[in-house]
Amino acid sequence: MNADTGTTNRLRGTIERFWLWLPTNVDRRVRFIVWANLVAQTIIVGTGGAVRLTGAGLGCPTWPRCTADSFVTTPEMGIHGIIEFGNRTLFFVVEIIAIIAVLFVIRYRAQRRDLFVLTVIPAASVFLQAIVGGITVLTGLNPYVVGLHFVLSVVLVALAAVLVYRAYEAPGPRVRIAPSWYAGLTHLTTFFVAVTVIVGILTTGSGPHAGDGGAKRNGLDPELLQHVHSWPAYITLGLTVILVIGAVRFPPRPRTRTFALWLLGVEIVQIVVGVTQARLGLPEILVGIHMVLACVLTAAMVAVVLSLKTPLASTVGEAERQPVAGSVNA
């Protein structure tokens, strides 16, 4: 056996051992990595916000390089270059987590096609985010492109929340167990959550935090938009209160009540932060917290929506465990 053959065999053996090490069902490793994916997708929104709020949006003035001659920041670029380059570097961390998530479900992808698709999407979409981020820099932080960047981030957070939820549920068809009125009210609340986030993006695009001193704003009236932004937020709060009351008095599912309470809590904190930042002149730290809370709000809303249904297998199993009418317990 020559050296090349020996190296090939060792490599093949390493790959085979790695393949056999990968999970064959949803275990603790899988649940850890899907949570890591959700956290990473949220954190990168926070670091992206830090780039914008510190005026470091053009800290690396070109893309994909940081300068015309370097992929990394240079000392002359100062703290803004470090902040912007740090956010770009985090992209690779998010992508690595997404790829690991794919690998952790690939061996049982036929049985859990839902998990496989939900891991492939972020693994592929992160590249789309990188492209949009590059366009953001090349357009001089156009507020609408920046807003699109944030929308994509919120969508990825929502999908990450779906992935976490499904990792704790049995596979197969799902059936709705919530009353029709409750399901309808939940979807209406989801609509107003989406409107609140979108109007919030437009509001931020009209405000002072452009990401760079020379970046243009969207030209809309920021004071008016702050009021407009609050309207769907308060409607969402009112609808969520009804959801909580409904979940307590007519519980469709214990976890629905839990998620509805979490949703209400996040909304209250978000409103307090929003009102405070408006009255204090939009301090950077509060604006950044407000952005991250928008992602947490989205994830909580997703959890409430998903809790309206349960796997059909668990419903059948529960029915089988119910005592038959007229039977006598031993």
C-alpha positions in Angstrom: 0.0 0.0 0.0 1.5 3.3 -1.1 1.3 6.6 0.9 -1.5 8.0 -1.2 -3.7 4.9 -0.8 -3.1 5.0 3.0 -4.0 8.7 3.2 -7.2 8.0 1.2 -8.2 5.2 3.4 -7.7 7.2 6.5 -9.7 10.0 5.1 -12.5 7.7 4.1 -12.5 6.2 7.6 -12.6 9.6 9.2 -15.6 10.6 7.0 -17.4 7.3 7.8 -16.9 7.7 11.5 -18.1 11.3 11.3 -21.2 10.1 9.4 -21.9 7.5 12.0 -21.5 10.1 14.8 -24.2 12.3 13.3 -27.6 12.1 15.0 -30.2 9.7 13.6 -33.1 11.4 15.5 -33.8 14.6 17.4 -31.5 14.4 20.4 -29.9 17.0 22.7 -27.3 17.9 20.1 -30.0 18.8 17.6 -32.0 20.8 20.1 -28.9 22.7 21.2 -27.9 23.6 17.6 -31.4 24.8 16.6 -31.5 27.0 19.7 -28.0 28.2 18.8 -29.3 29.1 15.3 -32.2 31.1 16.8 -29.8 33.0 19.2 -27.3 33.7 16.4 -29.9 35.0 14.0 -31.1 37.4 16.8 -27.6 38.4 17.9 -26.5 39.4 14.4 -29.5 41.8 14.3 -28.1 43.3 17.5 -24.6 43.6 16.0 -26.0 45.0 12.8 -27.8 47.6 14.9 -24.6 48.4 16.7 -23.0 49.1 13.3 -25.7 51.5 12.4 -26.1 53.2 15.7 -22.4 53.9 16.2 -22.1 55.4 12.7 -19.9 52.5 11.6 -22.0 51.6 8.6 -19.3 52.5 6.2 -16.5 51.5 8.5 -15.5 49.1 5.8 -16.3 51.3 2.7 -16.2 48.5 0.1 -17.6 45.0 -0.2 -16.7 42.1 -0.1 -13.3 43.6 0.8 -13.0 45.9 3.8 -10.7 48.2 1.8 -9.6 48.1 -1.9 -6.5 46.1 -0.9 -7.6 44.1 2.2 -10.4 41.8 3.4 -9.8 42.8 7.0 -9.9 46.1 8.8 -6.8 48.3 9.0 -5.6 50.4 12.0 -6.3 53.6 10.0 -10.0 52.7 9.9 -10.3 53.0 13.7 -13.1 51.7 15.8 -15.7 52.0 13.1 -13.7 49.6 10.9 -13.5 47.2 13.8 -17.2 47.3 14.5 -18.2 46.9 10.8 -15.7 44.1 10.2 -16.8 42.4 13.4 -20.4 42.3 12.1 -19.2 40.8 8.8 -17.2 38.2 10.7 -20.2 37.2 12.7 -21.8 36.2 9.4 -19.4 33.3 9.2 -20.3 32.2 12.7 -24.0 32.2 11.8 -23.3 30.3 8.6 -21.3 27.7 10.4 -24.1 27.1 12.9 -26.6 26.8 10.0 -24.4 24.2 8.3 -24.0 22.2 11.5 -27.8 22.3 11.8 -28.1 20.8 8.4 -25.6 18.1 9.2 -27.4 17.2 12.4 -30.6 16.4 10.6 -29.3 15.0 7.3 -29.3 11.3 8.3 -33.0 11.3 9.1 -34.1 13.9 6.5 -36.6 11.4 5.0 -38.4 11.0 8.3 -38.1 14.7 9.3 -38.3 16.5 6.0 -39.7 19.6 7.9 -36.5 19.9 10.0 -34.3 19.4 7.0 -36.0 22.1 4.9 -35.9 24.5 7.9 -32.2 24.0 8.3 -31.4 24.3 4.6 -33.2 27.6 4.3 -31.0 29.6 6.7 -27.9 27.9 5.5 -28.7 29.2 2.0 -30.3 32.5 3.0 -27.3 33.7 4.9 -25.6 34.2 1.6 -28.6 36.3 0.4 -28.1 38.4 3.5 -24.5 38.9 2.7 -25.4 40.0 -0.8 -28.0 42.5 0.5 -25.5 43.7 3.1 -23.0 44.3 0.3 -25.6 46.2 -1.7 -26.3 48.2 1.4 -22.6 49.3 1.6 -22.3 49.9 -2.2 -25.5 52.1 -2.2 -24.1 54.3 0.7 -26.6 52.8 3.3 -29.7 53.5 1.3 -32.4 53.4 4.0 -34.7 51.1 2.0 -32.0 48.6 1.3 -31.1 48.7 5.0 -34.7 48.1 5.8 -34.8 45.1 3.4 -31.7 43.8 5.3 -33.7 44.0 8.5 -36.8 42.4 7.0 -34.8 39.4 5.9 -33.3 39.1 9.3 -36.7 39.0 10.9 -37.8 36.4 8.5 -34.8 34.2 9.3 -35.6 34.7 13.0 -39.1 33.5 12.4 -38.0 30.5 10.5 -35.4 29.7 13.3 -38.3 29.9 15.8 -40.3 27.4 13.7 -37.3 25.1 13.6 -36.9 25.2 17.4 -40.6 24.5 17.9 -40.7 21.6 15.5 -37.6 20.0 17.1 -39.7 19.4 20.2 -42.8 18.0 18.4 -43.5 14.7 16.8 -43.4 14.5 13.0 -46.3 14.0 10.7 -49.6 15.8 10.0 -50.8 18.4 12.5 -54.4 19.2 13.4 -55.8 22.4 14.8 -57.0 22.1 18.4 -57.8 25.7 19.1 -61.3 27.1 18.6 -61.8 28.8 15.2 -62.3 32.2 16.8 -59.0 31.9 18.8 -57.1 30.8 15.7 -58.6 33.8 13.7 -57.7 36.2 16.5 -54.1 34.8 16.6 -53.6 35.3 12.9 -55.0 38.8 13.1 -52.5 39.5 15.9 -49.7 38.2 13.7 -50.8 40.6 10.9 -50.5 43.6 13.3 -47.1 42.3 14.5 -45.9 42.3 11.0 -47.3 45.8 10.3 -45.7 47.1 13.5 -42.3 45.8 12.5 -42.5 47.2 9.0 -43.7 50.6 10.1 -40.9 50.5 12.7 -38.3 49.9 10.0 -39.7 52.9 8.0 -39.6 55.0 11.2 -36.0 54.1 11.9 -35.2 54.9 8.2 -36.5 58.4 8.7 -34.7 59.1 12.0 -31.2 60.2 12.9 -29.4 56.9 13.0 -28.3 56.5 9.4 -25.2 54.4 10.1 -23.0 57.1 8.7 -23.0 60.9 8.8 -23.3 61.2 5.0 -26.0 58.6 4.5 -29.4 59.8 3.2 -32.7 59.2 5.1 -36.0 58.1 3.4 -37.4 61.6 3.6 -40.5 60.7 5.7 -41.5 62.7 8.7 -39.9 60.9 11.7 -42.2 62.5 14.3 -45.4 61.5 12.4 -44.1 58.0 11.8 -43.4 57.5 15.5 -47.1 58.1 16.2 -48.1 55.9 13.2 -45.7 53.2 14.5 -47.5 53.2 17.9 -51.0 52.5 16.5 -50.5 48.9 15.3 -48.3 48.3 18.4 -51.2 49.2 20.7 -53.7 47.2 18.6 -51.3 44.2 18.9 -51.2 44.7 22.7 -55.0 44.8 22.9 -55.4 41.7 20.8 -52.7 39.9 22.8 -54.5 40.6 26.0 -57.6 38.9 24.5 -55.5 36.0 23.5 -54.2 35.6 27.0 -57.7 35.8 28.5 -58.9 33.3 26.0 -56.0 30.9 26.7 -56.7 31.1 30.4 -60.5 30.7 30.3 -60.8 28.4 27.2 -57.3 26.8 27.1 -56.7 25.4 23.6 -53.4 23.9 24.9 -51.3 24.6 28.0 -48.3 25.8 25.9 -50.6 28.2 24.1 -51.3 30.0 27.4 -47.5 30.0 28.2 -46.6 31.4 24.8 -49.4 34.0 24.9 -48.1 35.2 28.2 -44.6 35.5 26.9 -45.9 37.4 23.9 -47.7 39.8 26.2 -44.6 40.3 28.3 -42.4 41.0 25.3 -44.9 43.5 23.9 -45.1 45.4 27.3 -41.3 45.7 27.4 -41.1 46.7 23.8 -43.7 49.4 24.3 -41.9 50.7 27.4 -38.6 50.9 25.5 -40.3 52.5 22.5 -42.0 55.2 24.5 -38.9 55.9 26.5 -36.6 56.1 23.5 -39.0 58.5 21.8 -39.1 60.8 24.8 -35.4 60.7 25.4 -34.5 61.6 21.8 -33.7 58.1 20.5 -30.6 57.2 22.5 -28.6 54.5 20.6 -28.7 51.9 23.3 -32.5 51.9 23.5 -32.9 51.9 19.8 -30.6 48.8 19.6 -32.7 47.1 22.3 -35.8 48.0 20.5 -34.5 46.3 17.3 -33.5 43.1 19.1 -36.9 43.0 20.9 -38.6 43.1 17.5 -36.9 39.7 16.8 -37.9 38.3 20.1 -41.5 39.5 19.5 -41.5 37.8 16.2 -40.3 34.5 17.7 -42.9 34.7 20.4 -45.7 35.3 17.9 -44.5 32.3 15.9 -44.7 30.1 18.9 -48.3 31.2 19.6 -49.3 30.5 16.1 -47.6 27.0 16.0 -49.2 26.1 19.3 -52.7 26.2 17.7 -51.9 22.8 16.2 -50.7 19.5 17.5 -49.3 16.5 15.8 -52.0 14.1 14.7 -50.1 11.2 16.3 -50.3 12.7 19.7 -54.0 13.5 19.3 -54.7 9.8 18.4 -52.5 8.6 21.3 -54.4 10.8 23.8 -57.7 9.5 22.5 -56.6 5.9 23.0 -55.6 6.7 26.6 -59.1 8.0 27.4 -61.3 5.5 29.3 -64.1 4.0 27.3 -67.6 5.1 28.3 -69.3 2.6 30.6 -66.0 0.9 31.5 -65.1 0.1 35.1 -61.6 1.0 36.4 -59.9 -1.8 38.2 
